[in-house]
Amino acid sequence: MHTDRYDDSDLPAELEAYDRRREARHATPRESQRFVDRFGYSEPYGWSEDKARQYSVPERHNFGPFIRGHGFGLR
């Protein structure tokens, strides 16, 4: 257990390393890059680039009301 020991001082390097490892196993095809009309194509296109693009545009704004309408609660 690591209580009160969070350290993100090397986060940029860790993200870059994760992107390289993930892309080596699950490369994203160029045609699957998100929002190229807004951001263009990126090489390399890693997980962190994909997530940044994904969350740059609001999506599924009606999901909360939909799921609540089916009896589920969201916190």
Distance bins in CASP14 RR format, pairs under 12 A and 6 or more apart:
PFRMAT RR
TARGET T0000
AUTHOR 0000-0000-0000
RMODE 2
METHOD distances of the structure
MODEL  1
7 14 0 0 0 0 0 1 0 0 0 0 0
8 14 0 0 0 0 1 0 0 0 0 0 0
8 15 0 0 0 0 1 0 0 0 0 0 0
10 16 0 0 0 0 0 1 0 0 0 0 0
10 17 0 0 0 0 1 0 0 0 0 0 0
10 18 0 0 0 0 0 1 0 0 0 0 0
11 17 0 0 0 0 0 1 0 0 0 0 0
11 18 0 0 0 0 0 1 0 0 0 0 0
11 48 0 0 0 0 0 1 0 0 0 0 0
12 18 0 0 0 0 0 1 0 0 0 0 0
12 19 0 0 0 0 0 1 0 0 0 0 0
12 48 0 0 0 0 1 0 0 0 0 0 0
13 19 0 0 0 0 0 1 0 0 0 0 0
13 20 0 0 0 0 0 1 0 0 0 0 0
14 20 0 0 0 0 0 1 0 0 0 0 0
14 21 0 0 0 0 0 1 0 0 0 0 0
14 47 0 0 0 0 0 1 0 0 0 0 0
14 48 0 0 0 0 0 1 0 0 0 0 0
15 21 0 0 0 0 0 1 0 0 0 0 0
15 22 0 0 0 0 0 1 0 0 0 0 0
15 46 0 0 0 0 1 0 0 0 0 0 0
15 47 0 0 0 0 1 0 0 0 0 0 0
15 48 1 0 1 0 0 0 0 0 0 0 0
15 49 0 0 0 0 1 0 0 0 0 0 0
15 51 0 0 0 0 0 1 0 0 0 0 0
15 52 0 0 0 0 0 1 0 0 0 0 0
16 22 0 0 0 0 0 1 0 0 0 0 0
16 23 0 0 0 0 0 1 0 0 0 0 0
16 44 0 0 0 0 1 0 0 0 0 0 0
16 46 0 0 0 0 1 0 0 0 0 0 0
16 47 0 0 0 0 0 1 0 0 0 0 0
16 48 0 0 0 0 1 0 0 0 0 0 0
16 49 0 0 0 0 0 1 0 0 0 0 0
17 23 0 0 0 0 0 1 0 0 0 0 0
17 24 0 0 0 0 0 1 0 0 0 0 0
17 46 0 0 0 0 0 1 0 0 0 0 0
17 47 0 0 0 0 0 1 0 0 0 0 0
17 48 0 0 0 0 0 1 0 0 0 0 0
18 24 0 0 0 0 0 1 0 0 0 0 0
18 25 0 0 0 0 0 1 0 0 0 0 0
18 26 0 0 0 0 0 1 0 0 0 0 0
18 46 0 0 0 0 1 0 0 0 0 0 0
18 47 1 0 0 1 0 0 0 0 0 0 0
18 48 1 0 0 1 0 0 0 0 0 0 0
18 49 0 0 0 0 0 1 0 0 0 0 0
18 51 0 0 0 0 0 1 0 0 0 0 0
19 25 0 0 0 0 0 1 0 0 0 0 0
19 26 0 0 0 0 0 1 0 0 0 0 0
19 27 0 0 0 0 0 1 0 0 0 0 0
19 28 0 0 0 0 0 1 0 0 0 0 0
19 42 0 0 0 0 0 1 0 0 0 0 0
19 43 0 0 0 0 0 1 0 0 0 0 0
19 44 1 0 0 1 0 0 0 0 0 0 0
19 45 0 0 0 0 1 0 0 0 0 0 0
19 46 1 0 1 0 0 0 0 0 0 0 0
19 47 1 0 1 0 0 0 0 0 0 0 0
19 48 1 0 1 0 0 0 0 0 0 0 0
19 49 1 0 0 1 0 0 0 0 0 0 0
19 50 0 0 0 0 1 0 0 0 0 0 0
19 51 0 0 0 0 0 1 0 0 0 0 0
19 52 0 0 0 0 0 1 0 0 0 0 0
20 26 0 0 0 0 0 1 0 0 0 0 0
20 27 0 0 0 0 0 1 0 0 0 0 0
20 44 1 0 0 1 0 0 0 0 0 0 0
20 45 0 0 0 0 0 1 0 0 0 0 0
20 46 0 0 0 0 1 0 0 0 0 0 0
20 47 0 0 0 0 1 0 0 0 0 0 0
20 48 0 0 0 0 0 1 0 0 0 0 0
21 27 0 0 0 0 0 1 0 0 0 0 0
21 44 0 0 0 0 0 1 0 0 0 0 0
21 46 0 0 0 0 0 1 0 0 0 0 0
21 47 0 0 0 0 1 0 0 0 0 0 0
22 28 0 0 0 0 1 0 0 0 0 0 0
22 44 0 0 0 0 0 1 0 0 0 0 0
22 45 0 0 0 0 0 1 0 0 0 0 0
22 46 1 0 0 1 0 0 0 0 0 0 0
22 47 1 0 1 0 0 0 0 0 0 0 0
22 48 0 0 0 0 1 0 0 0 0 0 0
22 49 0 0 0 0 0 1 0 0 0 0 0
22 50 0 0 0 0 1 0 0 0 0 0 0
22 51 0 0 0 0 0 1 0 0 0 0 0
23 29 0 0 0 0 0 1 0 0 0 0 0
23 42 0 0 0 0 0 1 0 0 0 0 0
23 43 0 0 0 0 0 1 0 0 0 0 0
23 44 1 0 1 0 0 0 0 0 0 0 0
23 45 1 0 0 1 0 0 0 0 0 0 0
23 46 1 0 1 0 0 0 0 0 0 0 0
23 47 1 0 0 1 0 0 0 0 0 0 0
23 48 0 0 0 0 0 1 0 0 0 0 0
23 49 0 0 0 0 1 0 0 0 0 0 0
23 50 0 0 0 0 0 1 0 0 0 0 0
24 44 0 0 0 0 0 1 0 0 0 0 0
24 46 0 0 0 0 0 1 0 0 0 0 0
24 47 0 0 0 0 0 1 0 0 0 0 0
25 46 0 0 0 0 0 1 0 0 0 0 0
25 47 0 0 0 0 0 1 0 0 0 0 0
26 32 0 0 0 0 0 1 0 0 0 0 0
26 45 0 0 0 0 0 1 0 0 0 0 0
26 46 0 0 0 0 1 0 0 0 0 0 0
26 47 0 0 0 0 1 0 0 0 0 0 0
26 50 0 0 0 0 0 1 0 0 0 0 0
27 33 0 0 0 0 0 1 0 0 0 0 0
27 43 0 0 0 0 0 1 0 0 0 0 0
27 44 0 0 0 0 1 0 0 0 0 0 0
27 45 0 0 0 0 1 0 0 0 0 0 0
27 46 0 0 0 0 1 0 0 0 0 0 0
27 47 0 0 0 0 0 1 0 0 0 0 0
27 50 0 0 0 0 0 1 0 0 0 0 0
28 34 0 0 0 0 1 0 0 0 0 0 0
28 36 0 0 0 0 0 1 0 0 0 0 0
28 41 0 0 0 0 0 1 0 0 0 0 0
28 42 0 0 0 0 1 0 0 0 0 0 0
28 43 0 0 0 0 0 1 0 0 0 0 0
28 44 0 0 0 0 1 0 0 0 0 0 0
28 45 1 0 1 0 0 0 0 0 0 0 0
28 46 1 0 0 1 0 0 0 0 0 0 0
28 47 0 0 0 0 1 0 0 0 0 0 0
28 48 0 0 0 0 0 1 0 0 0 0 0
28 49 0 0 0 0 1 0 0 0 0 0 0
28 50 1 0 0 1 0 0 0 0 0 0 0
28 51 0 0 0 0 0 1 0 0 0 0 0
28 53 0 0 0 0 0 1 0 0 0 0 0
28 54 0 0 0 0 0 1 0 0 0 0 0
29 41 0 0 0 0 0 1 0 0 0 0 0
29 45 0 0 0 0 1 0 0 0 0 0 0
29 50 0 0 0 0 0 1 0 0 0 0 0
30 36 0 0 0 0 1 0 0 0 0 0 0
30 40 0 0 0 0 0 1 0 0 0 0 0
30 41 1 0 0 1 0 0 0 0 0 0 0
30 42 0 0 0 0 1 0 0 0 0 0 0
30 43 0 0 0 0 1 0 0 0 0 0 0
30 44 0 0 0 0 0 1 0 0 0 0 0
30 45 1 0 0 1 0 0 0 0 0 0 0
31 41 0 0 0 0 1 0 0 0 0 0 0
31 45 0 0 0 0 0 1 0 0 0 0 0
32 41 0 0 0 0 0 1 0 0 0 0 0
32 42 0 0 0 0 0 1 0 0 0 0 0
32 45 0 0 0 0 1 0 0 0 0 0 0
32 46 0 0 0 0 0 1 0 0 0 0 0
32 50 0 0 0 0 1 0 0 0 0 0 0
32 53 0 0 0 0 0 1 0 0 0 0 0
32 54 0 0 0 0 0 1 0 0 0 0 0
33 39 0 0 0 0 1 0 0 0 0 0 0
33 40 1 0 0 1 0 0 0 0 0 0 0
33 41 1 0 1 0 0 0 0 0 0 0 0
33 42 1 0 0 1 0 0 0 0 0 0 0
33 43 0 0 0 0 1 0 0 0 0 0 0
33 44 0 0 0 0 0 1 0 0 0 0 0
33 45 1 0 1 0 0 0 0 0 0 0 0
33 46 0 0 0 0 1 0 0 0 0 0 0
33 49 0 0 0 0 1 0 0 0 0 0 0
33 50 1 0 0 1 0 0 0 0 0 0 0
33 52 0 0 0 0 0 1 0 0 0 0 0
33 53 1 0 0 1 0 0 0 0 0 0 0
33 54 0 0 0 0 0 1 0 0 0 0 0
34 40 0 0 0 0 1 0 0 0 0 0 0
34 41 0 0 0 0 0 1 0 0 0 0 0
34 42 0 0 0 0 1 0 0 0 0 0 0
34 45 0 0 0 0 1 0 0 0 0 0 0
34 46 0 0 0 0 0 1 0 0 0 0 0
34 47 0 0 0 0 0 1 0 0 0 0 0
34 49 0 0 0 0 1 0 0 0 0 0 0
34 50 1 0 0 1 0 0 0 0 0 0 0
34 51 0 0 0 0 1 0 0 0 0 0 0
34 52 0 0 0 0 1 0 0 0 0 0 0
34 53 1 0 1 0 0 0 0 0 0 0 0
34 54 1 0 1 0 0 0 0 0 0 0 0
34 55 0 0 0 0 0 1 0 0 0 0 0
34 56 0 0 0 0 1 0 0 0 0 0 0
34 57 0 0 0 0 1 0 0 0 0 0 0
34 59 0 0 0 0 0 1 0 0 0 0 0
35 41 0 0 0 0 0 1 0 0 0 0 0
35 42 0 0 0 0 0 1 0 0 0 0 0
35 45 0 0 0 0 0 1 0 0 0 0 0
35 49 0 0 0 0 0 1 0 0 0 0 0
35 50 0 0 0 0 0 1 0 0 0 0 0
35 52 0 0 0 0 0 1 0 0 0 0 0
35 53 1 0 1 0 0 0 0 0 0 0 0
35 54 0 0 0 0 1 0 0 0 0 0 0
35 55 0 0 0 0 0 1 0 0 0 0 0
35 56 1 0 0 1 0 0 0 0 0 0 0
35 57 1 0 0 1 0 0 0 0 0 0 0
35 59 0 0 0 0 0 1 0 0 0 0 0
36 42 0 0 0 0 1 0 0 0 0 0 0
36 45 0 0 0 0 1 0 0 0 0 0 0
36 49 0 0 0 0 0 1 0 0 0 0 0
36 50 0 0 0 0 0 1 0 0 0 0 0
36 53 0 0 0 0 1 0 0 0 0 0 0
37 53 0 0 0 0 0 1 0 0 0 0 0
37 57 0 0 0 0 0 1 0 0 0 0 0
38 52 0 0 0 0 0 1 0 0 0 0 0
38 53 1 0 0 1 0 0 0 0 0 0 0
38 56 1 0 0 1 0 0 0 0 0 0 0
38 57 1 0 0 1 0 0 0 0 0 0 0
39 45 0 0 0 0 0 1 0 0 0 0 0
39 49 0 0 0 0 1 0 0 0 0 0 0
39 50 0 0 0 0 0 1 0 0 0 0 0
39 52 0 0 0 0 1 0 0 0 0 0 0
39 53 1 0 1 0 0 0 0 0 0 0 0
39 54 0 0 0 0 0 1 0 0 0 0 0
39 56 0 0 0 0 1 0 0 0 0 0 0
39 57 0 0 0 0 0 1 0 0 0 0 0
40 49 0 0 0 0 0 1 0 0 0 0 0
40 53 0 0 0 0 1 0 0 0 0 0 0
41 49 0 0 0 0 0 1 0 0 0 0 0
41 53 0 0 0 0 0 1 0 0 0 0 0
42 48 0 0 0 0 0 1 0 0 0 0 0
42 49 1 0 1 0 0 0 0 0 0 0 0
42 50 0 0 0 0 1 0 0 0 0 0 0
42 52 0 0 0 0 1 0 0 0 0 0 0
42 53 0 0 0 0 1 0 0 0 0 0 0
43 49 0 0 0 0 1 0 0 0 0 0 0
44 50 0 0 0 0 0 1 0 0 0 0 0
45 51 0 0 0 0 0 1 0 0 0 0 0
45 52 0 0 0 0 0 1 0 0 0 0 0
45 53 0 0 0 0 1 0 0 0 0 0 0
46 52 0 0 0 0 1 0 0 0 0 0 0
46 53 0 0 0 0 0 1 0 0 0 0 0
46 54 0 0 0 0 0 1 0 0 0 0 0
47 53 0 0 0 0 0 1 0 0 0 0 0
47 54 0 0 0 0 0 1 0 0 0 0 0
48 54 0 0 0 0 0 1 0 0 0 0 0
48 55 0 0 0 0 0 1 0 0 0 0 0
49 55 0 0 0 0 0 1 0 0 0 0 0
49 56 0 0 0 0 0 1 0 0 0 0 0
50 56 0 0 0 0 0 1 0 0 0 0 0
53 59 0 0 0 0 0 1 0 0 0 0 0
54 60 0 0 0 0 0 1 0 0 0 0 0
60 66 0 0 0 0 1 0 0 0 0 0 0
60 67 0 0 0 0 0 1 0 0 0 0 0
62 68 0 0 0 0 0 1 0 0 0 0 0
62 69 0 0 0 0 0 1 0 0 0 0 0
63 69 0 0 0 0 0 1 0 0 0 0 0
63 70 0 0 0 0 0 1 0 0 0 0 0
63 72 0 0 0 0 0 1 0 0 0 0 0
63 73 0 0 0 0 0 1 0 0 0 0 0
63 74 0 0 0 0 1 0 0 0 0 0 0
64 70 0 0 0 0 1 0 0 0 0 0 0
64 71 0 0 0 0 0 1 0 0 0 0 0
64 72 0 0 0 0 1 0 0 0 0 0 0
64 73 0 0 0 0 1 0 0 0 0 0 0
64 74 1 0 0 1 0 0 0 0 0 0 0
64 75 0 0 0 0 0 1 0 0 0 0 0
65 71 0 0 0 0 0 1 0 0 0 0 0
65 72 0 0 0 0 0 1 0 0 0 0 0
65 73 0 0 0 0 0 1 0 0 0 0 0
65 74 0 0 0 0 1 0 0 0 0 0 0
66 72 0 0 0 0 1 0 0 0 0 0 0
66 73 0 0 0 0 0 1 0 0 0 0 0
66 74 0 0 0 0 0 1 0 0 0 0 0
67 73 1 0 0 1 0 0 0 0 0 0 0
67 74 1 0 0 1 0 0 0 0 0 0 0
67 75 0 0 0 0 0 1 0 0 0 0 0
68 74 1 0 0 1 0 0 0 0 0 0 0
68 75 0 0 0 0 0 1 0 0 0 0 0
END
